[in-house]
Amino acid sequence: MGLFLPALDELFLYGITSKVTSDCLVDCLARWWEVVHDRFDHITVVNQAADRADTVLRLSIDAKATVKVGPCARGGKSRIPTVATDHDFHPEATVTPVAQVQGVVAA
């Protein structure tokens, strides 16, 4: 597992034993944070200053799980006759839904 910080030109590599991806990520991030957390103490001050600034625009963007597009059975009901395949192994395309972008100008 590796963490690369291009702005700082740093690479952190960690050996892993977990077979569960989420556990592996949490373990690696916890080890990395132990090493570098002192270097990020200023982030709280920067964040608070941004909250007070009237020229800062906060954006919140959230991508959802990828959805397969094609004649896939969804298990739902429809009033329109629909032909669906037994499996969706070869979708026509995939789409990643993105939640609404919300901008808030700090006041």
Residue frames as qw, qx, qy, qz and C-alpha x, y, z in Angstrom:
[[0.000, 0.892, 0.451, 0.000, 0.00, 0.00, 0.00],
 [0.467, 0.018, 0.017, 0.884, 1.34, 3.42, -0.83],
 [0.018, 0.910, 0.348, -0.226, 0.42, 7.05, -0.25],
 [0.528, 0.197, 0.204, 0.800, 1.88, 9.61, -2.64],
 [0.054, -0.875, -0.274, 0.395, 1.79, 13.33, -1.87],
 [0.635, 0.484, 0.242, 0.551, 2.86, 14.99, -5.13],
 [0.022, -0.951, -0.026, -0.307, 2.80, 18.53, -3.71],
 [0.509, -0.775, 0.374, -0.022, 5.40, 17.47, -1.14],
 [0.588, 0.532, -0.607, -0.052, 7.17, 14.95, -3.41],
 [0.311, -0.375, 0.793, -0.366, 6.78, 12.27, -0.74],
 [0.738, 0.015, -0.577, -0.351, 5.93, 8.60, -1.00],
 [0.462, -0.373, 0.667, -0.449, 4.93, 6.42, 1.95],
 [0.648, 0.121, -0.697, -0.282, 4.94, 2.63, 1.48],
 [0.548, -0.341, 0.571, -0.506, 3.41, 0.15, 3.93],
 [0.220, 0.071, -0.964, -0.131, 3.36, -3.63, 4.08],
 [0.642, -0.153, 0.080, -0.747, -0.11, -5.07, 4.54],
 [0.033, -0.073, 0.992, -0.093, -1.52, -8.31, 5.89],
 [0.477, 0.330, 0.519, -0.628, -5.25, -7.61, 5.85],
 [0.226, 0.213, 0.833, 0.458, -7.36, -9.26, 3.17],
 [0.085, 0.814, 0.568, -0.092, -10.12, -6.67, 3.68],
 [0.411, 0.503, 0.157, 0.743, -9.48, -3.55, 1.61],
 [0.247, -0.849, -0.120, -0.451, -11.20, -1.11, 3.97],
 [0.766, -0.617, 0.008, 0.180, -9.24, -2.44, 6.98],
 [0.740, 0.088, 0.133, 0.654, -6.02, -2.13, 5.01],
 [0.197, 0.682, 0.152, 0.688, -6.73, 1.49, 4.08],
 [0.486, -0.833, -0.069, -0.254, -7.64, 2.45, 7.63],
 [0.840, -0.409, 0.051, 0.352, -4.52, 0.76, 9.04],
 [0.624, 0.256, 0.151, 0.723, -2.22, 2.44, 6.51],
 [0.006, -0.776, -0.140, -0.615, -3.78, 5.86, 7.00],
 [0.649, -0.757, -0.054, -0.046, -3.49, 5.50, 10.79],
 [0.805, -0.221, 0.101, 0.541, 0.22, 4.61, 10.50],
 [0.419, 0.488, 0.191, 0.742, 0.81, 7.46, 8.05],
 [0.242, -0.857, -0.164, -0.424, -1.01, 9.96, 10.30],
 [0.757, -0.599, -0.047, 0.257, 1.20, 8.99, 13.28],
 [0.681, -0.001, 0.167, 0.713, 4.23, 10.03, 11.23],
 [0.263, 0.341, 0.279, 0.858, 2.96, 13.27, 9.68],
 [0.196, -0.792, -0.575, -0.060, 0.18, 14.71, 11.87],
 [0.384, -0.635, -0.126, 0.658, 2.41, 17.43, 13.37],
 [0.268, -0.054, 0.425, 0.863, 3.03, 18.86, 9.90],
 [0.100, -0.485, -0.639, -0.589, -0.69, 19.50, 9.38],
 [0.226, -0.514, -0.592, 0.578, -1.50, 21.43, 12.57],
 [0.001, 0.261, -0.091, -0.961, -1.86, 24.65, 10.56],
 [0.105, -0.303, -0.783, -0.533, -4.84, 23.23, 8.64],
 [0.193, -0.666, -0.674, 0.253, -7.24, 24.13, 11.48],
 [0.138, -0.585, -0.065, 0.796, -6.09, 27.76, 11.36],
 [0.004, 0.096, -0.592, -0.800, -6.38, 27.87, 7.55],
 [0.138, -0.449, -0.847, -0.248, -9.86, 26.33, 7.68],
 [0.173, -0.704, -0.516, 0.457, -11.09, 28.80, 10.30],
 [0.086, -0.451, 0.186, 0.869, -9.72, 31.72, 8.28],
 [0.059, -0.122, -0.753, -0.644, -11.54, 30.41, 5.19],
 [0.141, -0.603, -0.781, 0.083, -14.77, 30.23, 7.21],
 [0.140, -0.716, -0.271, 0.628, -14.43, 33.93, 8.09],
 [0.155, -0.242, 0.441, 0.850, -13.42, 35.11, 4.59],
 [0.539, 0.555, 0.344, -0.532, -16.17, 36.52, 2.38],
 [0.422, 0.625, -0.482, -0.446, -14.26, 35.56, -0.79],
 [0.122, -0.241, 0.962, 0.026, -14.15, 31.81, -0.14],
 [0.762, 0.082, -0.224, -0.602, -16.52, 29.47, -1.95],
 [0.426, -0.244, 0.854, -0.174, -16.98, 26.03, -0.35],
 [0.656, 0.221, -0.497, -0.524, -17.82, 23.17, -2.72],
 [0.580, -0.176, 0.752, -0.260, -19.17, 19.76, -1.81],
 [0.631, 0.358, -0.514, -0.458, -18.98, 17.10, -4.52],
 [0.586, -0.218, 0.740, -0.248, -19.97, 13.49, -3.91],
 [0.489, 0.279, -0.691, -0.454, -19.64, 10.66, -6.44],
 [0.821, -0.139, 0.352, -0.428, -21.77, 7.55, -5.97],
 [0.604, -0.145, 0.766, 0.169, -21.19, 3.92, -6.91],
 [0.152, 0.278, -0.641, -0.699, -20.90, 3.18, -10.63],
 [0.687, 0.298, 0.476, -0.462, -24.13, 2.04, -12.27],
 [0.319, -0.020, 0.815, 0.484, -24.26, -0.35, -15.24],
 [0.476, 0.451, 0.005, -0.755, -26.32, 0.82, -18.24],
 [0.239, 0.167, -0.852, -0.436, -28.08, -1.67, -20.47],
 [0.715, -0.224, -0.390, -0.535, -30.85, -4.26, -20.47],
 [0.233, 0.170, -0.838, 0.464, -30.14, -5.31, -16.88],
 [0.514, -0.561, -0.623, -0.180, -32.80, -6.74, -14.56],
 [0.004, -0.472, 0.358, -0.806, -33.37, -4.33, -11.67],
 [0.240, -0.250, -0.880, 0.325, -35.95, -6.33, -9.73],
 [0.182, 0.271, 0.318, -0.890, -38.37, -3.39, -9.72],
 [0.394, 0.564, 0.723, -0.056, -41.80, -2.96, -11.25],
 [0.009, -0.260, 0.314, 0.913, -42.57, -1.03, -14.39],
 [0.587, 0.511, 0.422, -0.465, -45.77, -0.31, -16.31],
 [0.495, 0.681, -0.398, -0.364, -43.78, -0.41, -19.52],
 [0.994, 0.035, 0.085, 0.051, -42.94, -3.90, -20.86],
 [0.032, -0.839, 0.540, 0.062, -39.18, -4.31, -20.43],
 [0.957, 0.172, -0.213, 0.098, -36.86, -7.00, -21.76],
 [0.272, -0.821, 0.491, -0.110, -33.92, -7.65, -19.45],
 [0.626, 0.364, -0.686, 0.070, -31.04, -10.08, -19.59],
 [0.839, -0.416, -0.347, 0.050, -30.42, -12.66, -16.86],
 [0.679, -0.419, -0.062, 0.600, -27.04, -11.10, -16.02],
 [0.190, 0.981, 0.011, -0.023, -25.39, -7.74, -16.47],
 [0.779, -0.300, 0.247, 0.492, -21.85, -8.91, -17.14],
 [0.427, 0.113, 0.388, 0.809, -21.46, -6.82, -20.30],
 [0.117, 0.781, 0.404, -0.461, -23.19, -3.48, -19.82],
 [0.504, 0.739, 0.268, 0.357, -23.51, -1.07, -22.73],
 [0.217, 0.653, -0.237, 0.686, -21.85, 1.59, -20.58],
 [0.516, -0.467, -0.565, 0.443, -21.25, 2.60, -16.99],
 [0.034, -0.769, -0.087, -0.633, -22.18, 5.87, -15.34],
 [0.431, -0.193, -0.581, 0.663, -20.95, 7.36, -12.07],
 [0.170, -0.848, -0.412, -0.287, -23.74, 9.50, -10.58],
 [0.359, 0.122, -0.322, 0.868, -22.53, 12.68, -8.95],
 [0.178, -0.713, -0.600, 0.317, -24.48, 14.43, -6.21],
 [0.132, 0.938, 0.213, 0.240, -25.40, 18.07, -6.48],
 [0.518, 0.161, -0.227, 0.809, -22.52, 20.50, -6.17],
 [0.293, -0.876, -0.382, 0.012, -23.32, 22.89, -3.36],
 [0.439, 0.345, -0.162, 0.814, -21.54, 26.19, -3.15],
 [0.389, -0.838, -0.367, 0.104, -21.74, 28.32, -0.04],
 [0.324, 0.618, -0.194, 0.690, -20.10, 31.68, 0.28],
 [0.495, -0.365, -0.566, 0.549, -18.94, 32.18, 3.84],
 [0.069, -0.828, -0.233, -0.505, -20.53, 35.24, 5.40]]
